[in-house]
Amino acid sequence: MTASDRAASEQQERVPESGPVQDRVPESGLAQDRVPESEPVQDRVPAPAALSVAVIGTGTMGQGIAQVALLAGHHVYLHDAAPGRAKEAVGDITARLDRLVEKGRLTSGARHQARSRLVPVTSLGALFDCGLVIEAVTEQLAVKQELFRELEKTVSDECLLATNTSSLSVTAIAGALRVPGRFVGMHFFNPAPLLPLVEIVSGYATDEAAASRAYGIARAWGKTPVRSADTPGFIVNRIARPFYAEAFRLYEERAADPATIDAVLRECGGFRMGPFELTDLIGQDVNEAVTRSVWESFFQDPKFTPSLAQQRLVQSGRLGRKSGQGWFSYEEGAARPEPRTEPPADAPRSITVRGDLGIAKPLVQMAQEAGIEVDFEDDDHEALIKLPGGGRLFLADGSFPGAYPDGVHFDWSFDYRAATRIALGAGPQESERTVAEATGFFQALGKKVTLLGDVPGLVVARTVAMLVDFAADAAGRGIASADDIDTAMRLGVNYPVGLLAWSDSSRDLTFVNVLDELHQAHPTGRYGPSVGLYHRGTAKIAEDHR
């Protein structure tokens, strides 16, 4: 059969097909709990609209990616290994288009045009003239490699090949290809039609032209692409590990229960969801698998060590919302545990502020507004708030609160005015009066107070310090630019601010000091500051002295 005969024959195959290749929901993309009720849809046709796009794998992610390409004006072909699944996926996508019309987010005419461009196919040979093929099949290296080997027999050498993998190496997948330079990662976040972030991942053999082309296509589709080197977890899934790991470590150390840790990170730290409720939403099995994959890919680096408590949860079948039980119960009528909150205490009539409180400076004006008299003492070496009974309030610095006589530590916040809860830490020998005055002080500022024990770094400070360290390490190793890292973490996991931007607005050596103290408490290598973080801190100091 000649090439033209084969093309004509395969053209006839663009009729119903299907098949569920097991599709995983990328763990990182579910870090949103703020999916809008109305789905934003664009009636735009990016260049080149004539590009035919194929999506292989028609699970949650495959359908979402197909919908994005479809509404951007492309002809989209769906293929799946399981018989009948692609045809079913066409029906599912059509139903979503109908809902968009009902909500006024898409015109009836645009809906009909889009539907006419959506075609299920039964064989890879039917994709011979596609300019872009995106794979969203099961997360198994051998399966993906075999798929792309077969695709290379069909598509032209100019066709851009992309994987939506969230956990496998782009370089390893491309290693099976005859033309690996045109292979890239295009990691969308779930749900793909709503979430803007796309990680464009260059493998070791990826041509710059191919990465730039994928970047341009993602932008033309209305997405916000960021560039990443091929590292375990890429940007988001690599840098986000401490958000879960530190919470689980605190739980394992009996610092607090899941509901309390979640509440502190939400109400004090400003994160949209706590790690326990978030992993219940993601699925404990999915989150644990990603954590384990990244850990193993980094040769079991202690910074990425998985949680034994989470592993036991998975082994017991308590996978979160989908199983009805995870860290919390989701059975009908089940009550959510309340976070630990201190009863009302009397506010101190006055405080004395010594030195520069740094990120906690807003507390001074807030205290004055609450009617608390504020005096000041100059001190270039020690920053604290003195309470009337002689006790002292220190911003968490990674050390044990109990190491400070008459000292109570308070946790970090991105925005102390907006925070509705503050976590305090006190050693076992701390006086009741000091604890009561510290509690009453923050309650007078309108905050709920969670009292923890002798917990080094408390909750927010140690979590944020680790996140910033991971971000600085990724930037220092050239995984991605600082701007792309901050964009990825804001859009991919909804962090309240960009991690590196926030570290630049303070002092990176503050994070180094916190991690140094944590390393003294846990000398395993987990908390040792990265070279990237140290270099950013020293560069900031040098810049300040110019």
N, C-alpha and C positions, 0 to 999 in steps of 0.2 A: 504493500500500500504506500503510495507517495505521501509526502508531507501534506499536500493540499487535500488528498483524499481523507487522510486521518483527521485533519482539521474539520472538514465537512461532516465526517461521521460523528466526531465528538460534539460538534455544534448541536447535533440533534439530541444529545443527552441532557441538555439543559432543561430538564423537566423534573418533576418531583423526585425527591430523594430524602434520605434522612439517616439518623442514627446517633444515639447518645454516647459520645465519647465522654468518659467520666470527667466532669468539669469541676475544678476547684474554684472557690471564691478566694481571690487573693486576700490574705489576712490583713495586709496593711490598709487596703481600701475600705474595710469595714470600720475603720476608726472614726467614722462619722456617725453621729446620731442626729444630725441636723439636715437630713435630706428634705428639701422643700416639698411641700404638698403639691405645688404645680411645677411640672417639669419644664425647664426652659428649653425651648426648641427654636432653631434658627431656620428661616427660609432663605438660606444662602447657598450659593454654588461656588465652592472654591476652585481655583485652578490647580491641576487640570481636572475638570469635571468629567472629561471623557475617559479618565483612567478607570479601568475595571478593577474592582477589588474583590478578592475572595477571602472568606473567613472559614477556617476549618476548625470544627468543634463548635457545637451549638448549644452548650450549656449556658449558664448565667452570663459569663463573660463574653462568650462568642456572640450571643444574641445582642448584648449591649454594644459591642464594637460594631457589629453589622448595622445596628440602628443608627449609630453615629455616622458611619460612612454613607448610609442610604440618605439620611437627611442633609448630607453635605453635597448631594447631587450625583453620586456615583451609581453605576450599575454594580450590584453586589450579588455574588454567588455564594451560596451556603453549601458546605459539604460536611458530612459526618460519617463515621465508620459504621454506625449502627443503622440498619435498614429502617427507613421511615422517619428518622429523627429530624433530618433537615426540613422535610415537608412540615412536620409538626412545628418546628421553629419558625417557619414562615407564618404559620397561623398565630403563634404567640406574638411575633413582632407586629403583625397586622393588627392584632387586638390592642397593642399598646399605641399604635398610630391612631386607632379609632378613639382611644381615651384622650389622646392629645387634641383631637378635633373637638370632642365633647367639652374639653376644658378651655377651648379657644386658643390653644397654643399652636395649632396647626390648621391651615385652611383645608377644606375638603378637597380642593383641586390639588394642593401639594401632597395630600395623603394619597390620592389616586396615582399621581405621577411617581411617588416614591414606591408604592406597592408594585407598579409595573416594572420597576427596575430591580426587584428582589426575586431571585431565582434559585431554587434548590437544585443541586446536581448530584448524580449518583456515582460519579467517578472523578478522580483527580485529572484524568485526561481532558475533561470538559473545561479545565481552567487554563487552557493553552495560551490564551491571549490576554491574561490578566497582567496588570502592571504592578500590583501589590497583592501579596498573599500574607495574611496574618493567621498564625496558628494559636489556638486556645484549647488544646487537648490536655489529656491527663499529664500530671507532672512526673513523667518517667523519661529519663534521658534516652533510653533505647527506642522508645516509641516515637519521640520527637525526631531523633536522628533518621530513623527509617522513613518517617513521613517526608522529610525534606529531601532525602535521597530520591524518593519516588517523584517528588515535585520537580526536581531538576531534570527529569526525563521528559517533562511536559512543557514547562514554561521556558520562555526565552532567557538568555543570560542577562538581559537588561531588567528582568522582573525583580523587584525588591522583595526579599523574603524576610519576614519578621516573626518573632515569637513573643507571646504575651506572658512568658514564664515569670514567676515571681520568686523562684527559689533555685532554679538551675543555672548553670553557667552558660552564657551566650556563646562563649568561646568553645565550650565542649560540644554544644549542639552543632555549631558551624563546622566543627572538625570533621564531620562526615560528608561535607559538601565538596563538590568539584570546583565551585566558584564561591568560596567563603567570604570574599570581600563585599558581596552585596547582601550580607546577612546582618540584621540588627535586632536588638530587643526593643519592642514597643510595649512597655508595661502600663496598661490602663488600670484605673482603680474602680472599684465596684461601688455603686452602679455606674457603668461607663457613660451612659447618656447624660448623667448629672454631674459627675465629678470632673473637674477641669484638668487634673494633673495627668501627664503621661511621661514616664521616664524613658528617654531614648538612650539605649545602652549599646555602647560599642564594644564588641569582642576584640580579642587580640588581633584578628585578621580583618576586621571591618574597615572598609575604605571610608575615608572622611566624606567622600561624595555621597555614599550610601547613608551615612548618619545624618548628613545635612538634608538629604532628600526626605528622610523619615521625619526629621524635625519640622521641615516645611509643611509636610502633609498634615502633621498633628496641629500645627498652628492654623492651617487653612480650615481645619475641621472645628475651629473654635476652642481648641484645647490650649493648655499652658504646658508646653514641653520643657523638660530640663534634661541636660546631658549628663550621663554617668558612664564611668569606666565599668568594666565587667568585674565587679567585686561581689562577694556573697551578700545577698540582700539588697544590692544596688544602693540607692540613697536611703529611702524611707525605711525599708525593713532592716537595714543595717543599723541606722542611727537610733531607731525607735526601741531597740531591744531593752535598754535600761528602764524605760517607762513601765514595762511589765516586770522585769527581773528584780528591780529594787523593791517594788511592792510585795512580790512574793517572798523576797528575802526578809523583809520586815515582818511579814506574817509568820514565817518559819522561825524567826527569832522571838516570836511572841510579843512584839512591840505593840501590836494592835490587831483587831479583827478586820476582815475584808471590808465591811460596811464603813468602818471608821477611816481606814486608809483611803478608800474611794472618796469619802466626804472631804478629807483634808486636801487631796489633790484637786478636787473640783472646786471647793469653796474657798480654799486658801491659795492653791496654785493656779487657778484659772483654767484648768483643763476641762474640756467639754464633758468627758466621761472619765470615771475612774478605771484603773486597769482590771479590776475584778469584774465589774459589770461589762466592760468592753470585751474581755476575752470570753465571757459567757455569750455575748452577742456574736462574736466571730466564730466561736466553737473552740472549746479547749483543745480538741484534737488538732485542729488547723493551726492554732497559735503555737502549740507545743511542737508541732512538726516543723514549722518555720524556724523557731528558736533552735531546735536541735540541728536542723540543716545548716544554719549559719554557724553554730558552734563547731560542728564537725568540719565545715569548710575552712574555718580558721584554725584547724589542727588542735581543737579543744582548748583554745585560749580561755583562761579563767574569766576574762571580761564578759564572755558570752555564755557562761555556764547555765544550762537549763535548771528549772526548779523541780526538786524532788516532789514537793507538794502538788504541783501541777501534773506531774507524771502520774502520781497516785490517783488524781482526779480522773484523768483519762482512762487509766486502767480499770477504774471502778465503773466506767460508762457514764460518768456525770459530765457530759459534754457542753452543758450550758442550756440556752433556751431551746435548742432543737431537741434535747432529750428530756426537758422539763426540770432538770436539776444540774447545777454547776456549782460555782461558789455560792450561789443563791438558789432558792427554789422558785420555780415558775409554774407550779401546779396551781390550779384554780383555787382562789381564796388564800393563797400563801401570803403571809405578811413579810415585807422586806425588813430585815433587822435595822434597828436604829443605830446611828453612829454614837460613839461615846461623847457625851457632852456634859460639861460641868454645871452644877446648880449655880444660881446667882450668888455673887460675892460682892462685898462692899468695894466701891472704887476708892483708890487713894485720893486724898485731897490735893496732893502735890507730887511732883516727880522732879528729878534733876537729870538733865541730859549732859553726858560727858562725851566729848569728841564728836567725830563725824559718823553718823549712823548709816551712811551710804544709802542703800536701797530702802532702808527703813525711815528715811528722813520725813516722809509724809506723816508719820505717827506724831511728830511734834505738834504740827498744826492741828491735827485731829484731836489731840489731847486738849489743846487750848480751846477748841470749839466745843469740847465736851464739858468745859468748866473746870478742868484740872489745871492748877497752877504749875507753870513750867519754869524752872531755873536752869542755868547753864554753867558748865565748868569747861575750861579749855584743857584738852589733853590730846597730844598728837599720837599717843601710843595705844590708848585703850578707849573703845567706843562702847557705851552702855547707858542704860537708864537706871538711876538709883531710885529705889522705892522708900517710902517713909520709914519703914521698919528696919532699914539697913540692907535689905536684899537688893539684888541687882538683876537686871534683864539684859541678856546678851543675844545678839543675832546669831542664829545657828552657824557654826563654823566647822562642823565635822567632828569636833571633839565630844567626849562624854560630858553631859551637863553636870554629872556628879563630881567632875574634876574641879569645878568652881565652887568654893564655899559660899553659901548664901547667894547662889546664882541659879537663875532659871533661863533656859534657852527658848527663843521663839522662832518659828519657822519663817522661811522666805515666802514672799508673794510677788507676783508680777505687778500687782496693783493693790496696795494696802487699803485704799479707799473702797475699791470694788469688792474686796474680799469679805466674805460673810462669816468666815471661821478662821481661827488661828490655833495652831498646835503648839503646845508648850511642853518642854521636857525638863524634868527635875530629878536629881539624884535621890537615892533612898534616905539620905540623912538631911534632906532639905527641910527647913522649918515650915510648919503649917502656915505661919503668918506670911512668909515670903510667897508661898504658893497662892495663898488667898489674895494677897495684894496684886500679884501678877495677873491672876484670873480676873479680878475686879477691874483692873486697868483696861484690859482688852474688851471686857463686857461693856464698860462705859463708852467705848468707841463703837459700839453696836455690833460686836463680833460674838459668835458662839465660840466657846473655848473647849478644845479637846486636850486633856492632860495625859501625856505619855510619860513613860518612866525615863530611865537613864539611857536614852536612845541617841547614839552619835549621829549627827546630821539630820535628825528628825526625819521628816517624810519628803517635803518639797525640796529642801536644800540638797539632799543627797541625790534625789532623782534628777533635778535640773543640772547639778554639777556633772553627773555622769552623761546626761544627754549632750551638754555642751562639749564635754571631752570627746565623745564619739563624733560630734560634728566637726570639731577642730581637727581631730585625727584624720577624718575623711578628706577635709580640705587640704591638710598638710601633705597627704599622700597623693593628691591630684585626682581623687575619685570624682570630684565635681567642684565647681567654683563655689565660693561662699554664697553668692547670690542664689545660685541654683539650689544649694542645700537648704537655705532658709525658705525659698519658695516651695520646695518639695515638702518640708516639714509643716509649713502652714497649710498648704492645700491638700497634702496627702493624708495627714493625721490631725489636722485642725488644731495645731498648737497655738497658744494665744499670741506668741510673737516668734519671730525668727530667732533661732538659738544663737547664731553667731552675731546677729545684729544686737541682741540683748547683751551678749558678753562684751561686745565692743563699747556699748554704752556704759558698762561698769568697768571692772578691771579683770582681765583673764586670770591674773595671779590670785584673785579671790577664789576662783574655782580650783586652781592648783592647790591652794592652802586647804580647802575643804577636803579635797581628795587625799592630800598628804595625811591629814588627820584620820580620815577613814581608813587609810592604808595602815596606820599605826594600830587601829582597832581590829582590822581584819587583814593581816599581812600575808595575803595569798596571791597578790598581783592583780586582783580584780580592780582595786581602786588606784593603782599607780597612774599618775597623770601621764597623758601621751606627750610625745615630743611636740606634736602639732599645737597642743594647748599651751605648753610652756613657751614655745616660740611666739605664739600670738601675744602672750602676756608680756614678754620682754620687749617685743616690737612696740607694743602700746606704751610701755614705760619710756622707751627711747623717743617715741614721737612726742610724748608729753613734755620731755625735757629739751626739745629743740627750741 
